[in-house]
Amino acid sequence: MLKPGSTIGILGGGQLARMIALAAAPLGLKAHIFAPEAGSPAFEVAAAYTEAAYDDEAALERFARAVDVATYEFENVPVATAEFLSEKAPVHPGARALGITQDRLVEKSFIAGLGIEVAPFAAVNDAAELEHALAHIGRPSVLKTRRFGYDGKGQVMLREADEADTAFDAIGRHPAVLEGFVPFVREVSVVAARRADGAFAAYEVTENEHRHHILHRSTVPANVTPSAEASAHAIARRIGDALGYVGVFAVELFVVGEGVDQRIVVNEIAPRVHNSGHWTLDGAETSQFEQHVRAIAGWPLGSPARRGVRVEMTNLIGSEADHWHKVLEEPGAHLHLYGKAEARPGRKMGHVTRVFWG
Protein backbone atom coordinates (compact mmCIF):
# COMPACT_ATOMS: atom_id res chain seq x y z
CA MET A 1 0.00 0.00 0.00
CA LEU A 2 1.36 3.39 -1.01
CA LYS A 3 1.64 6.21 1.51
CA PRO A 4 0.81 9.86 0.84
CA GLY A 5 3.85 11.48 -0.72
CA SER A 6 4.43 8.53 -3.04
CA THR A 7 4.78 8.98 -6.80
CA ILE A 8 2.59 7.41 -9.45
CA GLY A 9 4.24 6.93 -12.82
CA ILE A 10 1.91 7.25 -15.81
CA LEU A 11 2.80 6.02 -19.29
CA GLY A 12 1.16 8.36 -21.79
CA GLY A 13 0.71 12.10 -21.60
CA GLY A 14 -2.79 12.78 -22.94
CA GLN A 15 -5.97 13.92 -21.26
CA LEU A 16 -6.50 10.68 -19.35
CA ALA A 17 -3.04 10.92 -17.77
CA ARG A 18 -3.74 14.58 -17.03
CA MET A 19 -6.94 13.74 -15.16
CA ILE A 20 -5.31 10.88 -13.26
CA ALA A 21 -2.56 13.26 -12.14
CA LEU A 22 -5.12 15.85 -11.09
CA ALA A 23 -7.02 13.22 -9.09
CA ALA A 24 -3.83 12.04 -7.37
CA ALA A 25 -2.85 15.49 -6.08
CA PRO A 26 -5.64 15.98 -3.46
CA LEU A 27 -4.76 12.54 -2.08
CA GLY A 28 -1.20 13.68 -1.40
CA LEU A 29 0.24 11.66 -4.29
CA LYS A 30 2.55 12.97 -7.00
CA ALA A 31 2.51 12.07 -10.70
CA HIS A 32 5.45 11.48 -13.02
CA ILE A 33 4.47 11.32 -16.70
CA PHE A 34 6.41 9.32 -19.30
CA ALA A 35 5.51 10.15 -22.91
CA PRO A 36 7.31 10.60 -26.23
CA GLU A 37 5.29 13.61 -27.42
CA ALA A 38 6.66 17.07 -26.70
CA GLY A 39 4.21 19.34 -24.90
CA SER A 40 1.92 16.52 -23.79
CA PRO A 41 -1.13 17.89 -21.89
CA ALA A 42 -0.35 15.88 -18.75
CA PHE A 43 3.12 17.44 -18.43
CA GLU A 44 1.49 20.70 -17.27
CA VAL A 45 -0.06 19.21 -14.13
CA ALA A 46 2.55 16.64 -13.07
CA ALA A 47 5.30 16.92 -10.48
CA ALA A 48 7.75 15.55 -13.04
CA TYR A 49 7.83 14.22 -16.58
CA THR A 50 10.10 12.27 -18.88
CA GLU A 51 9.95 12.92 -22.60
CA ALA A 52 11.29 9.75 -24.22
CA ALA A 53 10.32 6.88 -26.50
CA TYR A 54 8.59 3.86 -25.01
CA ASP A 55 11.50 1.65 -26.08
CA ASP A 56 14.16 3.85 -24.48
CA GLU A 57 15.28 1.42 -21.78
CA ALA A 58 17.70 3.85 -20.13
CA ALA A 59 14.92 6.42 -19.73
CA LEU A 60 12.50 3.73 -18.55
CA GLU A 61 14.98 2.59 -15.91
CA ARG A 62 15.37 6.13 -14.57
CA PHE A 63 11.58 6.49 -14.60
CA ALA A 64 11.13 3.23 -12.67
CA ARG A 65 13.56 4.40 -9.98
CA ALA A 66 11.62 7.65 -9.61
CA VAL A 67 8.15 6.14 -9.08
CA ASP A 68 6.50 3.86 -6.53
CA VAL A 69 3.97 2.32 -8.94
CA ALA A 70 3.45 2.63 -12.69
CA THR A 71 0.25 2.64 -14.72
CA TYR A 72 -0.81 3.77 -18.20
CA GLU A 73 -3.47 5.96 -19.71
CA PHE A 74 -4.03 4.08 -22.96
CA GLU A 75 -3.78 0.55 -24.25
CA ASN A 76 -1.28 1.09 -27.06
CA VAL A 77 1.75 1.28 -24.78
CA PRO A 78 4.02 -1.55 -26.01
CA VAL A 79 3.72 -4.72 -23.94
CA ALA A 80 7.53 -4.90 -23.92
CA THR A 81 7.58 -1.54 -22.12
CA ALA A 82 5.23 -2.79 -19.40
CA GLU A 83 7.22 -6.01 -19.04
CA PHE A 84 10.51 -4.12 -18.75
CA LEU A 85 9.10 -1.77 -16.12
CA SER A 86 7.49 -4.59 -14.13
CA GLU A 87 10.95 -6.01 -13.43
CA LYS A 88 11.84 -2.77 -11.64
CA ALA A 89 8.60 -1.42 -10.14
CA PRO A 90 4.98 -2.51 -9.61
CA VAL A 91 2.93 -2.01 -12.79
CA HIS A 92 -0.88 -1.92 -12.59
CA PRO A 93 -2.67 -3.21 -14.55
CA GLY A 94 -0.18 -5.87 -15.54
CA ALA A 95 1.35 -6.56 -18.93
CA ARG A 96 -0.95 -9.56 -19.48
CA ALA A 97 -4.08 -7.40 -19.44
CA LEU A 98 -2.39 -4.97 -21.81
CA GLY A 99 -1.39 -7.75 -24.22
CA ILE A 100 -4.84 -9.33 -24.34
CA THR A 101 -6.68 -6.08 -24.95
CA GLN A 102 -4.28 -4.78 -27.59
CA ASP A 103 -5.27 -7.52 -30.04
CA ARG A 104 -8.95 -7.73 -30.95
CA LEU A 105 -8.72 -11.41 -31.93
CA VAL A 106 -6.99 -12.39 -28.70
CA GLU A 107 -9.41 -10.25 -26.70
CA LYS A 108 -12.54 -11.74 -28.25
CA SER A 109 -11.19 -15.25 -27.84
CA PHE A 110 -10.47 -14.47 -24.18
CA ILE A 111 -13.98 -13.11 -23.56
CA ALA A 112 -15.70 -15.97 -25.38
CA GLY A 113 -13.56 -18.41 -23.38
CA LEU A 114 -15.17 -17.02 -20.21
CA GLY A 115 -18.58 -18.00 -21.54
CA ILE A 116 -19.53 -14.37 -22.23
CA GLU A 117 -21.43 -13.54 -25.41
CA VAL A 118 -19.60 -11.61 -28.12
CA ALA A 119 -20.40 -11.04 -31.79
CA PRO A 120 -19.49 -13.94 -34.10
CA PHE A 121 -15.90 -13.41 -35.22
CA ALA A 122 -13.14 -14.87 -37.36
CA ALA A 123 -9.47 -14.14 -38.01
CA VAL A 124 -8.63 -12.51 -41.35
CA ASN A 125 -5.07 -12.31 -42.66
CA ASP A 126 -5.72 -11.89 -46.39
CA ALA A 127 -8.55 -11.38 -48.89
CA ALA A 128 -9.09 -15.12 -49.32
CA GLU A 129 -9.60 -15.57 -45.56
CA LEU A 130 -11.99 -12.63 -45.61
CA GLU A 131 -14.09 -14.31 -48.31
CA HIS A 132 -14.15 -17.51 -46.26
CA ALA A 133 -15.11 -15.63 -43.09
CA LEU A 134 -17.90 -13.78 -44.90
CA ALA A 135 -19.32 -17.08 -46.10
CA HIS A 136 -19.70 -18.19 -42.49
CA ILE A 137 -20.52 -14.92 -40.70
CA GLY A 138 -22.41 -13.18 -43.48
CA ARG A 139 -23.23 -9.54 -44.14
CA PRO A 140 -23.59 -6.97 -42.75
CA SER A 141 -20.38 -7.39 -40.79
CA VAL A 142 -17.46 -5.28 -39.66
CA LEU A 143 -13.82 -5.77 -40.63
CA LYS A 144 -11.45 -4.39 -37.98
CA THR A 145 -7.68 -4.33 -37.71
CA ARG A 146 -6.48 -6.50 -34.85
CA ARG A 147 -4.41 -3.65 -33.41
CA PHE A 148 -4.41 0.13 -32.94
CA GLY A 149 -7.98 0.92 -33.95
CA TYR A 150 -10.05 3.41 -31.93
CA ASP A 151 -12.79 6.00 -32.56
CA GLY A 152 -13.78 4.16 -35.73
CA LYS A 153 -10.27 4.04 -37.17
CA GLY A 154 -9.07 0.81 -38.74
CA GLN A 155 -12.50 -0.60 -39.48
CA VAL A 156 -14.95 -0.84 -42.33
CA MET A 157 -18.53 -2.08 -42.65
CA LEU A 158 -19.24 -4.77 -45.26
CA ARG A 159 -22.73 -4.75 -46.71
CA GLU A 160 -24.23 -6.92 -49.44
CA ALA A 161 -22.73 -4.99 -52.36
CA ASP A 162 -19.29 -4.45 -50.84
CA GLU A 163 -16.28 -6.29 -52.24
CA ALA A 164 -14.04 -8.19 -49.84
CA ASP A 165 -10.84 -7.13 -51.57
CA THR A 166 -11.81 -3.45 -51.44
CA ALA A 167 -12.60 -3.71 -47.75
CA PHE A 168 -9.27 -5.36 -47.04
CA ASP A 169 -7.51 -2.56 -48.94
CA ALA A 170 -9.42 0.02 -46.84
CA ILE A 171 -7.78 -1.20 -43.62
CA GLY A 172 -4.33 -1.31 -45.18
CA ARG A 173 -4.31 -5.12 -45.54
CA HIS A 174 -3.34 -5.47 -41.89
CA PRO A 175 -4.15 -8.61 -39.88
CA ALA A 176 -7.79 -8.26 -38.96
CA VAL A 177 -10.88 -9.78 -37.41
CA LEU A 178 -14.29 -9.99 -39.05
CA GLU A 179 -17.19 -9.47 -36.66
CA GLY A 180 -20.80 -10.25 -37.33
CA PHE A 181 -23.08 -7.23 -37.01
CA VAL A 182 -24.96 -7.16 -33.70
CA PRO A 183 -28.54 -5.78 -34.05
CA PHE A 184 -28.22 -3.65 -30.94
CA VAL A 185 -30.80 -1.13 -29.73
CA ARG A 186 -28.27 0.92 -27.78
CA GLU A 187 -24.59 1.05 -26.87
CA VAL A 188 -23.67 1.07 -23.21
CA SER A 189 -20.61 0.57 -21.05
CA VAL A 190 -19.70 -0.30 -17.50
CA VAL A 191 -16.67 1.25 -15.81
CA ALA A 192 -15.31 -0.71 -12.88
CA ALA A 193 -12.36 -0.86 -10.51
CA ARG A 194 -10.55 -3.82 -8.98
CA ARG A 195 -7.80 -3.97 -6.38
CA ALA A 196 -5.08 -6.60 -6.19
CA ASP A 197 -6.94 -8.34 -3.35
CA GLY A 198 -10.06 -8.71 -5.51
CA ALA A 199 -12.06 -5.83 -4.01
CA PHE A 200 -14.40 -4.61 -6.75
CA ALA A 201 -16.63 -1.59 -7.40
CA ALA A 202 -18.62 -0.79 -10.53
CA TYR A 203 -20.34 2.39 -11.65
CA GLU A 204 -23.83 2.10 -12.99
CA VAL A 205 -24.27 1.25 -16.64
CA THR A 206 -23.76 4.26 -18.92
CA GLU A 207 -25.64 4.82 -22.18
CA ASN A 208 -23.45 6.11 -25.01
CA GLU A 209 -24.27 8.01 -28.18
CA HIS A 210 -21.64 8.10 -30.95
CA ARG A 211 -21.29 10.48 -33.87
CA HIS A 212 -18.90 9.70 -36.70
CA HIS A 213 -17.57 6.77 -34.61
CA ILE A 214 -16.56 9.14 -31.77
CA LEU A 215 -18.33 9.23 -28.43
CA HIS A 216 -20.60 12.27 -28.35
CA ARG A 217 -22.64 11.90 -25.17
CA SER A 218 -22.83 9.57 -22.17
CA THR A 219 -25.87 9.45 -19.91
CA VAL A 220 -26.68 7.79 -16.61
CA PRO A 221 -28.87 6.09 -15.73
CA ALA A 222 -28.97 4.05 -18.93
CA ASN A 223 -32.19 2.75 -20.43
CA VAL A 224 -31.59 -0.84 -19.32
CA THR A 225 -33.52 -3.22 -17.12
CA PRO A 226 -32.27 -4.10 -13.62
CA SER A 227 -31.53 -7.58 -14.94
CA ALA A 228 -29.39 -6.21 -17.80
CA GLU A 229 -27.57 -3.89 -15.38
CA ALA A 230 -26.80 -6.80 -13.06
CA SER A 231 -25.59 -8.86 -16.03
CA ALA A 232 -23.27 -6.03 -17.15
CA HIS A 233 -21.77 -5.75 -13.66
CA ALA A 234 -21.32 -9.52 -13.40
CA ILE A 235 -19.58 -9.57 -16.80
CA ALA A 236 -17.20 -6.79 -15.72
CA ARG A 237 -16.37 -8.60 -12.50
CA ARG A 238 -15.73 -11.90 -14.30
CA ILE A 239 -13.43 -10.17 -16.79
CA GLY A 240 -11.57 -8.26 -14.06
CA ASP A 241 -11.04 -11.41 -12.00
CA ALA A 242 -9.90 -13.46 -15.01
CA LEU A 243 -7.33 -10.80 -15.92
CA GLY A 244 -6.16 -10.38 -12.31
CA TYR A 245 -6.79 -6.74 -13.08
CA VAL A 246 -5.70 -3.85 -10.84
CA GLY A 247 -7.09 -0.41 -11.60
CA VAL A 248 -10.06 0.99 -13.51
CA PHE A 249 -11.24 -0.57 -16.74
CA ALA A 250 -14.26 -0.33 -19.01
CA VAL A 251 -16.29 -2.92 -20.86
CA GLU A 252 -18.10 -1.63 -23.93
CA LEU A 253 -21.40 -3.43 -24.47
CA PHE A 254 -24.33 -3.80 -26.85
CA VAL A 255 -27.89 -4.04 -25.57
CA VAL A 256 -29.93 -6.38 -27.76
CA GLY A 257 -33.71 -6.51 -27.41
CA GLU A 258 -36.12 -4.47 -25.32
CA GLY A 259 -37.84 -4.92 -21.99
CA VAL A 260 -37.61 -8.37 -20.46
CA ASP A 261 -35.86 -9.57 -23.63
CA GLN A 262 -32.83 -7.35 -23.13
CA ARG A 263 -29.51 -9.12 -23.17
CA ILE A 264 -25.91 -7.91 -23.04
CA VAL A 265 -23.25 -8.61 -25.69
CA VAL A 266 -19.64 -7.54 -25.12
CA ASN A 267 -18.00 -5.37 -27.75
CA GLU A 268 -14.53 -4.78 -26.27
CA ILE A 269 -12.49 -4.09 -23.15
CA ALA A 270 -10.55 -0.91 -22.43
CA PRO A 271 -7.78 -1.50 -19.83
CA ARG A 272 -7.82 2.07 -18.53
CA VAL A 273 -10.01 4.91 -17.41
CA HIS A 274 -12.53 5.53 -20.16
CA ASN A 275 -14.22 8.39 -22.00
CA SER A 276 -17.66 7.05 -21.08
CA GLY A 277 -16.69 7.36 -17.42
CA HIS A 278 -15.92 11.07 -17.54
CA TRP A 279 -19.36 11.81 -16.11
CA THR A 280 -18.04 10.55 -12.77
CA LEU A 281 -15.81 13.63 -12.37
CA ASP A 282 -18.78 15.70 -11.21
CA GLY A 283 -21.56 13.12 -11.17
CA ALA A 284 -20.30 10.41 -8.79
CA GLU A 285 -19.14 10.26 -5.20
CA THR A 286 -15.72 9.09 -6.44
CA SER A 287 -14.48 9.88 -9.95
CA GLN A 288 -13.09 7.09 -12.10
CA PHE A 289 -9.70 8.86 -11.95
CA GLU A 290 -9.57 8.92 -8.17
CA GLN A 291 -10.84 5.34 -8.14
CA HIS A 292 -7.97 4.29 -10.41
CA VAL A 293 -5.46 5.98 -8.13
CA ARG A 294 -6.99 4.29 -5.09
CA ALA A 295 -6.92 0.87 -6.76
CA ILE A 296 -3.30 0.96 -7.93
CA ALA A 297 -2.20 2.46 -4.59
CA GLY A 298 -3.88 -0.39 -2.69
CA TRP A 299 -6.22 2.03 -0.93
CA PRO A 300 -9.92 1.46 -0.10
CA LEU A 301 -12.12 1.92 -3.15
CA GLY A 302 -14.49 4.86 -3.05
CA SER A 303 -18.24 4.87 -3.50
CA PRO A 304 -19.32 4.71 -7.17
CA ALA A 305 -22.78 6.12 -6.34
CA ARG A 306 -24.27 8.69 -8.70
CA ARG A 307 -25.03 12.25 -7.63
CA GLY A 308 -28.36 13.70 -8.75
CA VAL A 309 -31.15 11.99 -10.65
CA ARG A 310 -29.39 12.10 -14.01
CA VAL A 311 -25.91 12.95 -15.30
CA GLU A 312 -24.78 13.76 -18.85
CA MET A 313 -21.28 14.08 -20.27
CA THR A 314 -20.79 15.68 -23.68
CA ASN A 315 -17.47 15.59 -25.50
CA LEU A 316 -16.09 18.77 -27.04
CA ILE A 317 -14.64 17.74 -30.40
CA GLY A 318 -12.40 19.99 -32.45
CA SER A 319 -13.70 23.55 -32.71
CA GLU A 320 -16.59 22.83 -30.32
CA ALA A 321 -14.17 23.70 -27.53
CA ASP A 322 -14.01 27.26 -28.87
CA HIS A 323 -17.43 27.85 -27.27
CA TRP A 324 -16.09 27.31 -23.74
CA HIS A 325 -17.43 30.67 -22.60
CA LYS A 326 -21.01 29.58 -23.34
CA VAL A 327 -20.53 26.52 -21.16
CA LEU A 328 -19.31 28.72 -18.33
CA GLU A 329 -22.48 30.81 -18.61
CA GLU A 330 -24.68 27.72 -18.18
CA PRO A 331 -25.80 27.02 -14.59
CA GLY A 332 -24.89 23.52 -13.48
CA ALA A 333 -22.46 22.84 -16.33
CA HIS A 334 -18.91 21.76 -15.47
CA LEU A 335 -16.23 22.49 -18.08
CA HIS A 336 -13.12 20.33 -18.44
CA LEU A 337 -10.56 21.38 -21.08
CA TYR A 338 -7.55 19.20 -21.79
CA GLY A 339 -4.90 21.83 -22.51
CA LYS A 340 -4.30 20.73 -26.11
CA ALA A 341 -2.67 23.38 -28.25
CA GLU A 342 -4.43 22.63 -31.53
CA ALA A 343 -8.13 21.91 -32.14
CA ARG A 344 -8.23 19.49 -35.09
CA PRO A 345 -11.39 17.91 -36.54
CA GLY A 346 -12.17 14.72 -34.63
CA ARG A 347 -9.82 15.57 -31.77
CA LYS A 348 -11.18 15.42 -28.21
CA MET A 349 -10.46 18.83 -26.71
CA GLY A 350 -12.52 18.62 -23.54
CA HIS A 351 -15.89 17.67 -22.15
CA VAL A 352 -18.83 19.08 -20.21
CA THR A 353 -20.68 17.32 -17.40
CA ARG A 354 -24.17 18.25 -16.29
CA VAL A 355 -25.73 16.92 -13.08
CA PHE A 356 -29.53 17.15 -12.90
CA TRP A 357 -31.20 17.13 -9.50
CA GLY A 358 -34.86 17.15 -10.48
C-alpha positions in Angstrom: 0.0 0.0 0.0 1.4 3.4 -1.0 1.6 6.2 1.5 0.8 9.9 0.8 3.8 11.5 -0.7 4.4 8.5 -3.0 4.8 9.0 -6.8 2.6 7.4 -9.4 4.2 6.9 -12.8 1.9 7.3 -15.8 2.8 6.0 -19.3 1.2 8.4 -21.8 0.7 12.1 -21.6 -2.8 12.8 -22.9 -6.0 13.9 -21.3 -6.5 10.7 -19.3 -3.0 10.9 -17.8 -3.7 14.6 -17.0 -6.9 13.7 -15.2 -5.3 10.9 -13.3 -2.6 13.3 -12.1 -5.1 15.9 -11.1 -7.0 13.2 -9.1 -3.8 12.0 -7.4 -2.8 15.5 -6.1 -5.6 16.0 -3.5 -4.8 12.5 -2.1 -1.2 13.7 -1.4 0.2 11.7 -4.3 2.5 13.0 -7.0 2.5 12.1 -10.7 5.5 11.5 -13.0 4.5 11.3 -16.7 6.4 9.3 -19.3 5.5 10.1 -22.9 7.3 10.6 -26.2 5.3 13.6 -27.4 6.7 17.1 -26.7 4.2 19.3 -24.9 1.9 16.5 -23.8 -1.1 17.9 -21.9 -0.4 15.9 -18.7 3.1 17.4 -18.4 1.5 20.7 -17.3 -0.1 19.2 -14.1 2.5 16.6 -13.1 5.3 16.9 -10.5 7.7 15.5 -13.0 7.8 14.2 -16.6 10.1 12.3 -18.9 9.9 12.9 -22.6 11.3 9.8 -24.2 10.3 6.9 -26.5 8.6 3.9 -25.0 11.5 1.6 -26.1 14.2 3.9 -24.5 15.3 1.4 -21.8 17.7 3.8 -20.1 14.9 6.4 -19.7 12.5 3.7 -18.5 15.0 2.6 -15.9 15.4 6.1 -14.6 11.6 6.5 -14.6 11.1 3.2 -12.7 13.6 4.4 -10.0 11.6 7.7 -9.6 8.1 6.1 -9.1 6.5 3.9 -6.5 4.0 2.3 -8.9 3.5 2.6 -12.7 0.2 2.6 -14.7 -0.8 3.8 -18.2 -3.5 6.0 -19.7 -4.0 4.1 -23.0 -3.8 0.5 -24.2 -1.3 1.1 -27.1 1.7 1.3 -24.8 4.0 -1.5 -26.0 3.7 -4.7 -23.9 7.5 -4.9 -23.9 7.6 -1.5 -22.1 5.2 -2.8 -19.4 7.2 -6.0 -19.0 10.5 -4.1 -18.7 9.1 -1.8 -16.1 7.5 -4.6 -14.1 11.0 -6.0 -13.4 11.8 -2.8 -11.6 8.6 -1.4 -10.1 5.0 -2.5 -9.6 2.9 -2.0 -12.8 -0.9 -1.9 -12.6 -2.7 -3.2 -14.5 -0.2 -5.9 -15.5 1.4 -6.6 -18.9 -0.9 -9.6 -19.5 -4.1 -7.4 -19.4 -2.4 -5.0 -21.8 -1.4 -7.7 -24.2 -4.8 -9.3 -24.3 -6.7 -6.1 -24.9 -4.3 -4.8 -27.6 -5.3 -7.5 -30.0 -8.9 -7.7 -30.9 -8.7 -11.4 -31.9 -7.0 -12.4 -28.7 -9.4 -10.2 -26.7 -12.5 -11.7 -28.3 -11.2 -15.2 -27.8 -10.5 -14.5 -24.2 -14.0 -13.1 -23.6 -15.7 -16.0 -25.4 -13.6 -18.4 -23.4 -15.2 -17.0 -20.2 -18.6 -18.0 -21.5 -19.5 -14.4 -22.2 -21.4 -13.5 -25.4 -19.6 -11.6 -28.1 -20.4 -11.0 -31.8 -19.5 -13.9 -34.1 -15.9 -13.4 -35.2 -13.1 -14.9 -37.4 -9.5 -14.1 -38.0 -8.6 -12.5 -41.3 -5.1 -12.3 -42.7 -5.7 -11.9 -46.4 -8.5 -11.4 -48.9 -9.1 -15.1 -49.3 -9.6 -15.6 -45.6 -12.0 -12.6 -45.6 -14.1 -14.3 -48.3 -14.1 -17.5 -46.3 -15.1 -15.6 -43.1 -17.9 -13.8 -44.9 -19.3 -17.1 -46.1 -19.7 -18.2 -42.5 -20.5 -14.9 -40.7 -22.4 -13.2 -43.5 -23.2 -9.5 -44.1 -23.6 -7.0 -42.8 -20.4 -7.4 -40.8 -17.5 -5.3 -39.7 -13.8 -5.8 -40.6 -11.4 -4.4 -38.0 -7.7 -4.3 -37.7 -6.5 -6.5 -34.8 -4.4 -3.6 -33.4 -4.4 0.1 -32.9 -8.0 0.9 -34.0 -10.0 3.4 -31.9 -12.8 6.0 -32.6 -13.8 4.2 -35.7 -10.3 4.0 -37.2 -9.1 0.8 -38.7 -12.5 -0.6 -39.5 -15.0 -0.8 -42.3 -18.5 -2.1 -42.7 -19.2 -4.8 -45.3 -22.7 -4.8 -46.7 -24.2 -6.9 -49.4 -22.7 -5.0 -52.4 -19.3 -4.4 -50.8 -16.3 -6.3 -52.2 -14.0 -8.2 -49.8 -10.8 -7.1 -51.6 -11.8 -3.4 -51.4 -12.6 -3.7 -47.7 -9.3 -5.4 -47.0 -7.5 -2.6 -48.9 -9.4 0.0 -46.8 -7.8 -1.2 -43.6 -4.3 -1.3 -45.2 -4.3 -5.1 -45.5 -3.3 -5.5 -41.9 -4.2 -8.6 -39.9 -7.8 -8.3 -39.0 -10.9 -9.8 -37.4 -14.3 -10.0 -39.0 -17.2 -9.5 -36.7 -20.8 -10.3 -37.3 -23.1 -7.2 -37.0 -25.0 -7.2 -33.7 -28.5 -5.8 -34.1 -28.2 -3.6 -30.9 -30.8 -1.1 -29.7 -28.3 0.9 -27.8 -24.6 1.0 -26.9 -23.7 1.1 -23.2 -20.6 0.6 -21.0 -19.7 -0.3 -17.5 -16.7 1.2 -15.8 -15.3 -0.7 -12.9 -12.4 -0.9 -10.5 -10.6 -3.8 -9.0 -7.8 -4.0 -6.4 -5.1 -6.6 -6.2 -6.9 -8.3 -3.4 -10.1 -8.7 -5.5 -12.1 -5.8 -4.0 -14.4 -4.6 -6.8 -16.6 -1.6 -7.4 -18.6 -0.8 -10.5 -20.3 2.4 -11.7 -23.8 2.1 -13.0 -24.3 1.3 -16.6 -23.8 4.3 -18.9 -25.6 4.8 -22.2 -23.4 6.1 -25.0 -24.3 8.0 -28.2 -21.6 8.1 -30.9 -21.3 10.5 -33.9 -18.9 9.7 -36.7 -17.6 6.8 -34.6 -16.6 9.1 -31.8 -18.3 9.2 -28.4 -20.6 12.3 -28.4 -22.6 11.9 -25.2 -22.8 9.6 -22.2 -25.9 9.5 -19.9 -26.7 7.8 -16.6 -28.9 6.1 -15.7 -29.0 4.0 -18.9 -32.2 2.7 -20.4 -31.6 -0.8 -19.3 -33.5 -3.2 -17.1 -32.3 -4.1 -13.6 -31.5 -7.6 -14.9 -29.4 -6.2 -17.8 -27.6 -3.9 -15.4 -26.8 -6.8 -13.1 -25.6 -8.9 -16.0 -23.3 -6.0 -17.1 -21.8 -5.8 -13.7 -21.3 -9.5 -13.4 -19.6 -9.6 -16.8 -17.2 -6.8 -15.7 -16.4 -8.6 -12.5 -15.7 -11.9 -14.3 -13.4 -10.2 -16.8 -11.6 -8.3 -14.1 -11.0 -11.4 -12.0 -9.9 -13.5 -15.0 -7.3 -10.8 -15.9 -6.2 -10.4 -12.3 -6.8 -6.7 -13.1 -5.7 -3.9 -10.8 -7.1 -0.4 -11.6 -10.1 1.0 -13.5 -11.2 -0.6 -16.7 -14.3 -0.3 -19.0 -16.3 -2.9 -20.9 -18.1 -1.6 -23.9 -21.4 -3.4 -24.5 -24.3 -3.8 -26.9 -27.9 -4.0 -25.6 -29.9 -6.4 -27.8 -33.7 -6.5 -27.4 -36.1 -4.5 -25.3 -37.8 -4.9 -22.0 -37.6 -8.4 -20.5 -35.9 -9.6 -23.6 -32.8 -7.3 -23.1 -29.5 -9.1 -23.2 -25.9 -7.9 -23.0 -23.3 -8.6 -25.7 -19.6 -7.5 -25.1 -18.0 -5.4 -27.8 -14.5 -4.8 -26.3 -12.5 -4.1 -23.1 -10.6 -0.9 -22.4 -7.8 -1.5 -19.8 -7.8 2.1 -18.5 -10.0 4.9 -17.4 -12.5 5.5 -20.2 -14.2 8.4 -22.0 -17.7 7.1 -21.1 -16.7 7.4 -17.4 -15.9 11.1 -17.5 -19.4 11.8 -16.1 -18.0 10.5 -12.8 -15.8 13.6 -12.4 -18.8 15.7 -11.2 -21.6 13.1 -11.2 -20.3 10.4 -8.8 -19.1 10.3 -5.2 -15.7 9.1 -6.4 -14.5 9.9 -10.0 -13.1 7.1 -12.1 -9.7 8.9 -12.0 -9.6 8.9 -8.2 -10.8 5.3 -8.1 -8.0 4.3 -10.4 -5.5 6.0 -8.1 -7.0 4.3 -5.1 -6.9 0.9 -6.8 -3.3 1.0 -7.9 -2.2 2.5 -4.6 -3.9 -0.4 -2.7 -6.2 2.0 -0.9 -9.9 1.5 -0.1 -12.1 1.9 -3.2 -14.5 4.9 -3.0 -18.2 4.9 -3.5 -19.3 4.7 -7.2 -22.8 6.1 -6.3 -24.3 8.7 -8.7 -25.0 12.2 -7.6 -28.4 13.7 -8.7 -31.1 12.0 -10.6 -29.4 12.1 -14.0 -25.9 12.9 -15.3 -24.8 13.8 -18.8 -21.3 14.1 -20.3 -20.8 15.7 -23.7 -17.5 15.6 -25.5 -16.1 18.8 -27.0 -14.6 17.7 -30.4 -12.4 20.0 -32.5 -13.7 23.6 -32.7 -16.6 22.8 -30.3 -14.2 23.7 -27.5 -14.0 27.3 -28.9 -17.4 27.9 -27.3 -16.1 27.3 -23.7 -17.4 30.7 -22.6 -21.0 29.6 -23.3 -20.5 26.5 -21.2 -19.3 28.7 -18.3 -22.5 30.8 -18.6 -24.7 27.7 -18.2 -25.8 27.0 -14.6 -24.9 23.5 -13.5 -22.5 22.8 -16.3 -18.9 21.8 -15.5 -16.2 22.5 -18.1 -13.1 20.3 -18.4 -10.6 21.4 -21.1 -7.5 19.2 -21.8 -4.9 21.8 -22.5 -4.3 20.7 -26.1 -2.7 23.4 -28.2 -4.4 22.6 -31.5 -8.1 21.9 -32.1 -8.2 19.5 -35.1 -11.4 17.9 -36.5 -12.2 14.7 -34.6 -9.8 15.6 -31.8 -11.2 15.4 -28.2 -10.5 18.8 -26.7 -12.5 18.6 -23.5 -15.9 17.7 -22.1 -18.8 19.1 -20.2 -20.7 17.3 -17.4 -24.2 18.2 -16.3 -25.7 16.9 -13.1 -29.5 17.2 -12.9 -31.2 17.1 -9.5 -34.9 17.2 -10.5 
